[in-house]
Amino acid sequence: MKLCRFNENRIGVVRGDAIHDVTGILESLPPVRYPAPVGDLLITHLERLRPEMERLADQAPPLPVAGQRLLSPVANPSKIIGTPANYSAHAAEARADKEIAVYHGGKIRSIEEQGLFLKAASALVGSSEGVAVRFPDRRTDHEAELGLVIGRTAANVSEADALSYVAGYAIALDMVVRGSEDRSFRKSIDTYAVLGPWLITADELGDPTALDFALSVNGENRQTANTKDMIVSIRRQIAWASEWYTLHPGDIIMTGTPAGVGRVQPGDMMTVRFERIGTMTVPVRAAD
Ligand code: MN
């Protein structure tokens, strides 16, 4: 199933080029009392609600995807986890670019030495909301990545079991202002975490470890890669993250970017195409 959130917090099932409005499913969520449970309530209950969502979708008239405003398919992640430079060609590119490189005592650190990082959940937007560039005199770069969404609570999970904790996948943009400040600071600007255009459930996607993907800006190709070329595997990223903190339903892992990162400016249009997921177009504007 492909799940989306659109317009004024409508919930949709995507079939072909159409969205079927299944917002009525929200009536089946348990009432929430303070303090709300950690994580995304719909993702927490997604597995249980899927049959009813499919039934609702069968009855709902098709709305053209193109006419709707797509929000992030996850509304309330407790955290967004990032994996640094996870493709060897990008790692080499980063080493050559002192605005990107992460130095430690004059030495470039490996992913295992750096660890994973966090982006603020408040940075999250959907594709139609777009990216609002801050600090326009500095570089804001795109990083096209496979995003995965955790489906059930995960703590100290093994690599062998890791994929069973995934609710689904989506296209992610890990946007960043380049510079010397802490990475979490530069990657947490409002709108600098894009997830969309929808979430495709893990069973429908199949194997996430051999997906072609590409990003273009204004029609000019910038990044082309395949998820088989990750340095740290998807399984390892989930297991590793869960050794350090509990993963909650709705948590997002942005699994790292390949070579070809580059600058975007207000007025640009980013297009990211992912095999088996779809195509996401994301406009870039100046922040207010
Ligand atoms: Mn990244």
Boltz pocket constraint, residues with backbone or C-beta under 6 A from the ligand:
constraints:
  - pocket:
      binder: B
      contacts: [[A, 82], [A, 83], [A, 84], [A, 85], [A, 143], [A, 145], [A, 174], [A, 254], [A, 256], [A, 257]]
      max_distance: 6.0
